[in-house]
Amino acid sequence: MSSQEPAKAPPFQPLKALRAVRRLMADPNDTRQVFIIIGALRGRASERIFRRFVATPVGARVLAERRQLLPRLQDEAALEKLAQDTLGGAYLAFMRQEQLDAEGLVMPSALAEAEDLPPEMRLVRDRVRDAHDLNHTVTGYGREPLGELCLLAFMYGQTRNPGLLFIVLAGMRKRGLGPRARAAWGALWEAWRRGSKAGWLPAQDWEALLDRPLAAVRADLGLSPASRYQVLAASPPCS
């Protein structure tokens, strides 16, 4: 399939998403449910992301080269040579601190997404998936529950994928109405605004950015500090 003929949008499946979010709330480590929710509610979000990606210079090069991001992120020997204040150095530190593997999301997404995508759309989808922990690194959101929700709110501001918003709202249901819950809503609102205003992460040339200072990458992306989130993250429990 050519870039001019994206796959037909999948049907909107709210009941499937609701069942998946219940399973996710019961077991937050069941990452497969995240992909099921996003797939069930995304509508034409994937098509919009694909078309926007193709229209960018970086996207055009990635598709022309059939470039895969995952092998670059798995090359720890190369990442170890980078300074700690670079994006790649900070990413490696984040992955080791959280005991993560760059390939960690591949199997859950494969199990959740059974549709037969055209090769070009699959390449873009995989690149967005594989950049998830780079997104954590560059946005400054951690992997504790609020950090994950803030990253999803940020990415909703970037992609308008309804599945992301659904997970955020579901994740906030159990927080009640106390002062900390209100502060968490403030952090999520801030995350959405940051995502809406920042440079578009799906079409970044991550391979070229890994050896650049993290502060410079954030400045180029127009990423303001996640002030409200940082206050909560500095005053545990941030859950």
DORO-828231 format. One record per atom (N, C-alpha, C): x, y, z; residue in one letter. Coordinates in steps of 0.02 Angstrom, whole numbers, plus 32768, in hexadecimal, padded with zeros to 4 digits. Example, Ala and Ser with C-alpha at 12.3 -4.5 7.8 and 13.67 -1.06 7.14 Angstrom:
# DORO-828231
82947EE48186A/82677F1F8186A/82947F5B8186A/82827F908162S/82AC7FCB8165S/82858002818AS/
This chain:
# DORO-828231
802A7FC58000M/800080008000M/802C803E8000M/801B806F7FDAS/804180AD7FD7S/802D80DB800FS/805581118019S/80458141804DS/80068167803FS/7FEC81628001Q/7FAF81847FEFQ/7F72815A7FFEQ/7F7C811B8012E/7F4480EE801DE/7F4980CE8062E/7F3E80F38097P/7F4280D780DAP/7F0A80A480E6P/7F16807A8117A/7EE580468126A/7EA38065813DA/7E6E803F8132K/7E2C80558148K/7E2A80588194K/7E0A808C81AEA/7E07809581F7A/7DE1805B8216A/7DF98041824FP/7DD6800B8272P/7D9680258291P/7D677FF9829FP/7D28800F82BEP/7D3380288305P/7D088055831BF/7D0A806F835FF/7CEB803B838DF/7D0F802483C0Q/7CFA7FEC83EAQ/7CFC7FFF8434Q/7CCE8027844CP/7CD0803E8492P/7CC9800684C5P/7CA07FD384B7L/7C987F9D84E7L/7CD97F7584EFL/7CFC7F6A84B8K/7D3C7F4884BBK/7D6E7F7184E3K/7D6D7FB384DAA/7D997FDF8500A/7D887FDE854AA/7D487FDC855AL/7D337FDB85A0L/7D4A7F9B85C3L/7D427F6385A1R/7D5A7F2385BER/7DA57F2585C9R/7DC97F418598A/7E127F44859EA/7E287F7385D6A/7E047FAB85DEV/7E197FDA8613V/7E0B7FBC8658V/7DD77F94865FR/7DCB7F72869ER/7E037F4286AER/7E1B7F1D867CR/7E547EF08686R/7E937F178697R/7E9C7F508677L/7ED77F798684L/7ED57F9686CBL/7E9B7FAC86E2M/7E967FC68726M/7EA37F8F875AM/7E8F7F518749A/7E9C7F198776A/7EE57F068777A/7F077F0F873ED/7F4E7EFE8739D/7F717F33870ED/7F8A7F69872DP/7FAA7F9F8708P/7FE77F8A86DFP/80037F4F86EEN/803D7F3786C9N/802A7F128689N/7FE97F09867ED/7FD27EE68642D/7FD27F178607D/800C7F2485ECT/80157F5685B7T/7FEC7F468578T/7FE07F07856ER/7FB97EF38532R/7F767F178530R/7F577F22856BQ/7F157F42856CQ/7F187F8A8553Q/7F517FAB855EV/7F587FF08545V/7F517FF084F8V/7F737FC284D7F/7F6F7FBF848EF/7F297FAB8477F/7F077F80849DI/7EC37F6D848AI/7E957FAB848FI/7E9C7FD284C3I/7E72800E84CCI/7E7F80408494I/7EBE804D8487I/7ED0807D8452I/7EB68065840FI/7EBD80248401G/7EA5800983C2G/7E59800C83BCG/7E36800183F4A/7DED7FFF83F2A/7DCE804483E8A/7DF3807983FCL/7DD580BC83FBL/7DF780EC83CAL/7E2A80D783A9R/7E5381078383R/7E3081248346R/7DFE8100832AG/7DDC811A82EFG/7E0D812982B7G/7E0D816882A0R/7E3A817C826BR/7E7A819E8284R/7E88819782C5A/7EC481B582E1A/7F03819982C0A/7F05815882B4S/7F40813A8294S/7F498156824ES/7F12815E822AE/7F17817A81E6E/7F3181C181E8E/7F1881E98218R/7F2F822E821DR/7F7A8231822ER/7F8F8207825DI/7FD682068270I/800081F18235I/7FEA81BE8211F/801081A581D7F/801781DC81A3F/7FE181FC8191R/7FE3822F815DR/800F826A8173R/8009827E81B2R/803382B581CAR/807C82A181CAR/808B826481DFF/80CF824B81E0F/80ED824B8199F/80C88231816AV/80E0822D8124V/80EF82728108V/80CA82A4811EA/80D182E88103A/810D830E811FA/812F82F18152T/81698313816FT/81A982FB814ET/81DD8325814CP/821D830F812FP/823A82D18151P/823682D08194V/8250829681B9V/8227825881A8V/81E6825F81A6G/81BB82278196G/81C9820B8151G/81D282388121A/81E1822280DDA/822381FB80DAA/8255821280FFR/829681EF8100R/829081AB8122R/826C81A9815AV/8265816A817FV/824381368153V/820F814A812FL/81EC811B8104L/8217810680C9L/823B813680ACA/826581268073A/829C80F58086A/82B780FD80C2E/82ED80D280DBE/82D3809380FDE/8291808F8105R/82738058812CR/829780538170R/82A1808C8190R/82CA809081CCR/82A580778209R/82C6804E8230Q/82AA8034826EQ/82CD805582A9Q/82A7806D82DAL/82C4808E8314L/82DD805C8348L/82BC8024834FL/82CB7FF58385L/83147FDF8387L/83337FCC834EP/83797FB68352P/83A87FEB836FP/839A802A8360R/83C48060837BR/83BC806583C7R/837F805B83DFL/8373805F8427L/838C8022844CL/83947FEA842AQ/83AE7FAD8449Q/83FA7FAC844CQ/841B7FDB8429D/84647FDC8426D/848080008464D/84827FDC849CE/84987FFB84DAE/84E2800F84D7E/850A7FEA84B2A/85517FFB84ADA/85598041848EA/85318050845BA/85348092843CA/851980C8846BA/84E380B8848EL/84C580E884BCL/84F480F784F6L/851A80C5850CE/854880CF8544E/857F81018533E/858D810B84F4K/85C2813984DFK/85AB818284E0K/856A818C84E8L/854F81D084E7L/855481EF852CL/855B8230852EA/855E8254856EA/851C824D8593A/8520825085D4Q/84E5824685FDQ/84B0827C85F2Q/84C582B885DCD/849582EE85D3D/847682EE858DD/848682BD8564T/846682B78522T/842482938528T/83FC829884F4L/83BD827284F3L/83CA822884F9L/83FB820E84D3G/840A81C784D6G/842581B18519G/844E81DB8538G/846881CB857AG/843281CA85AEG/840681FB85ABA/83CE81FF85DAA/839D81C585CFA/839281B38590Y/8366817B8580Y/8382813A859DY/83C4812E8594L/83E280F185AEL/83DD80EF85F9L/83E98127861AA/83E4812A8663A/839C811B8679A/836C81378656F/8325812C8666F/831480E2865FF/832A80C38628M/831A807D861CM/833980508652M/8376805F8665R/839780368698R/8379804186DDR/8368807F86ECQ/834A808D872DQ/830780698734Q/82E0806886FDE/829E804886FFE/82A07FFE86EDE/82DC7FE586DEQ/82E67F9F86CCQ/82BA7F8C8690Q/82C07FB4865CL/82987FAB8620L/82C37F9285E6L/82A37F7485B6D/82C37F5E8578D/82A37F83853FD/82CA7F9A850FA/82AF7FC084D6A/827A7F9884B0A/827E7F5684B4E/82507F2A848FE/82137F1884B8E/820D7F3684F3G/81D97F218522G/81927F2A850BG/81857F5984DEL/81407F6484C7L/812F7F3F8487L/81607F1D846AV/81547EFC8429V/81227EC38430V/812C7E968460M/80FF7E5D8468M/80B97E72847DM/80B17E9E84B0P/806C7EB284C1P/80477ED28487P/80687EFA845FS/80457F198426S/80357EE683F1S/80627EB583E6A/80557E8183B4A/80197E5683C8A/80147E478409L/7FDC7E1E8421L/7F9A7E43841DL/7F9C7E868424A/7F5E7EAD8427A/7F467EC383E2A/7F737ECB83B3E/7F617EE78372E/7F657EB1833DE/7F2C7E95832DA/7F2A7E5E82FEA/7F207E7482B5A/7F0F7EB482AAE/7EFF7EC98266E/7F3D7EC7823AE/7F317EBA81FBD/7F677EB481C9D/7F737EF881AAD/7FA27F1D81C6L/7FB07F6081ADL/7FDE7F5E8170L/7FD67F8D8142P/80067F94810CP/804C7FA38128P/80817F8F8105P/80C57F968120P/80D77FDC8136P/80C5800F810FE/80D980538121E/80B6806B8160E/8076805A8167M/8052806E81A3M/806C804781E0M/807D800881D6R/80997FE1820DR/80DC7FFE8224R/8105801481F5L/814680318207L/813C806E8232L/810D80998220V/810080D58246V/80E480C4828BV/80B58095828DR/8099808082CDR/80CF806582FBR/80FC803B82E0D/8131801E8309D/816180548322D/816F808582F8R/819D80BA830CR/817F80E38346R/813F80F28341V/811E81168377V/811F80ED83B7V/811280AD83B2R/8113808083ECR/8159807E840BR/818C807483E1D/81D0806C83FAD/81EC80AB8419D/81CF80E58408A/81E681248424A/81C681348468A/819E81078483H/8178811684C0H/81A6812C84F9H/81DC81078505D/82078119853DD/82348154852DD/8240816284EDL/826081A184DAL/823181DB84EBL/81F081D084E0N/81C0820384F2N/81C18211853DN/81C581DC8565H/81CC81E485ADH/8209821085BCH/82418200859CT/827F822385AAT/827C826C8598T/8262827B855DV/826482C08544V/822F82EB8566V/81F682CD857AT/81C282F4859BT/81CD82FC85E5T/81F482CE8603G/820282D1864AG/81CF82AE8676G/81A282888658Y/81718263867FY/818C821E8692Y/8183820C86D1G/819B81CB86EAG/816C819386D8G/817C815786F3R/8154811C86E4R/81258109871CR/812381308752E/80F081238785E/80AC81348767E/8075811E8785P/803381278766P/8024816D874DP/803281A18775L/802381E4875EL/804F81F88724L/808E81E38725G/80BA81F386EEG/80A281D486ADG/808B819686B0E/807081758674E/80328199865BE/800681AC8689L/7FC981D08675L/7FDA82148656L/800B82368673C/801F82778657C/803C826E8611C/8063823A8606L/807E822F85C3L/804582208592L/801481FA85A7L/7FDA81EC857CL/7FB4822C856CL/7FAC8257859FA/7F8A82978593A/7FB282C38563A/7FF482C2856BF/802082E7853EF/801782CE84F7F/8019828B84EEM/8014826F84ABM/7FCE8277848EM/7F9B827B84BAY/7F58828B84A0Y/7F5982D28482Y/7F7C830084A3G/7F8283438487G/7FA683438444G/7FD083108438Q/7FF5830C83FAQ/7FCE82E883C3Q/7FA982B383D5T/7F8C828783A3T/7F40828783A1T/7F1F829F83D7R/7ED6829D83DCR/7EBA825683D5R/7EE0822683ECN/7EC781E183ECN/7E9981D78428N/7E5881CA841CP/7E2881C58454P/7E3981908486P/7E5C815B8471G/7E6E812684A0G/7E9B813E84D7G/7EC7816D84C8L/7EF4818984FBL/7ECD81AF8530L/7E9D81D78519L/7E7481FD8548L/7E4A81CF8573L/7E30819A8556F/7E078169857AF/7E2F814A85B4F/7E6E813885A6I/7E98811A85DBI/7EA6814D8612I/7EB3818B85FFV/7EBF81BF8631V/7E8381C8865FV/7E4881CD8642L/7E0C81D78669L/7DFE819B8696L/7E08815F867BA/7DFE812286A2A/7E30811F86DCA/7E6E813286CFG/7EA181308702G/7E968162873AG/7E718198872CM/7E6481CC875EM/7E2681BE8788M/7DFE818D8774R/7DBE81808796R/7DC8816F87E0R/7DFD814987EFK/7E0681308834K/7E2B81618861K/7E39819C8848R/7E6181CC886FR/7E3881F7889ER/7DF681F48897G/7DCC821B88C4G/7DCC826588B3G/7DBB828E88E5L/7DB382D688D9L/7DDD83008909L/7E0D82E1892AG/7E368304895AG/7E688334893AG/7E8F83578963P/7EBF8388894AP/7EF38369891AP/7F0A832D892AR/7F3C830E88FFR/7F1E82FA88BBR/7EDF82E588BCA/7EBE82D4887DA/7EB583138853A/7EA3834A8872R/7E9C8388884CR/7EDF839F8830R/7F1483948857A/7F5783A5883EA/7F6A83788803A/7F5583388806A/7F63830B87CEA/7F3F8320878FA/7F0083368796W/7EDC8351875CW/7F00838D873FW/7F1C83B7876BG/7F4283F08753G/7F7F83DA872BG/7FA183A58742A/7FDB838C871FA/7FC8836F86DBA/7F8E834E86D8L/7F7683338699L/7F63836A8668L/7F43839E8681W/7F3283D78657W/7F7183F7863BW/7FA383FE8665E/7FE484198650E/800383EC861BE/7FFF83AA8624A/801B837B85F4A/7FFA838185B0A/7FB7838785B1W/7F93838F8572W/7FA883CF854EW/7FAF84058573R/7FC284458555R/800A8441853AR/80368420855FR/807A84188547R/807B83F18505R/805483BB8503G/8051839384C6G/803483B8848BG/800283E28499S/7FE184078463S/800F843C8445S/803E8456846EK/8068848C8457K/80AD8476843FK/80C3843B8454A/810784248445A/810E840D83FDA/814C840783E7G/815A83E983A7G/813E83A283A4G/812F838B8369W/810C834B8362W/813D8311836AW/813782EC83A1L/816782B883B0L/8168827E837EL/812F82678363P/8132822E8335P/8161823882F9P/816B827582E4A/8194828082A8A/81DA829B82B9A/81F1829182F6Q/823582A68307Q/8268827482EDQ/82A2828D82D9D/82D9826282C3D/82FF824B8301D/82E2821C8325W/82FE82088365W/834681EF835FW/835581CC8329E/839881B28320E/83CC81EA8320E/83BA82228300A/83E8825B82FDA/83E98283833DA/83B4827E8365L/83AF82A683A2L/83D0828583DEL/83DF824483DAL/83F782208415L/8438823E8431L/846382588405D/84A38272841FD/84A282BD842CD/846682DB8429R/846083228439R/844F832C8483R/8463836584A0P/8451837284E6P/8405837084EFP/83EF834F8524L/83A883498531L/8387838E8538L/83A983BC8559A/838E83FF8562A/83838422851FA/83B1841784EFA/83AA843584ADA/837084168486A/836883D4848DV/833083B2846BV/82EE83CD8486V/82E983D384C7R/82AB83EE84E5R/829D843584CER/82D2845D84CAA/82CA84A384B3A/82B284A5846BA/82CF847B8441D/82BB847A83FAD/8273846383F2D/825D8438841EL/8218841F841BL/81E6844F843CL/82008483845BG/81D384B2847DG/81B3849484BBG/81D8846984DDL/81BD84488518L/81C984728557L/8195848E8570S/819884B285B0S/819D847F85E9S/81B584938623P/81BB8464865CP/817784498671P/8177840A8687A/813983EB86A1A/813483FD86EBA/8129843D86F9S/812E8457873DS/80FE8435876ES/80BF842E875AR/808D84128788R/809C83C98796R/80AF83A48763Y/80C1835E876CY/80FE83598799Y/81308383878EQ/816E837F87B5Q/8162838A87FFQ/813383B88810V/812383C38856V/810683848875V/80D983638852L/80BC8325886CL/80EE82ED886FL/811982E8883CA/814B82B3883AA/817E82BB8872A/818882F88888A/81B9830488BDA/819C82FC8903A/815A82EE8906S/813A82E68947S/811382A48948S/8137826A894DP/81178228894CP/80DF82248981P/80AF81F68978P/80AC81C8893FP/808E81E98902P/80AF81DE88C7C/809681F88887C/807781BE8862C/803A81AD8875S/801A81728858S/7FD78185883BS/
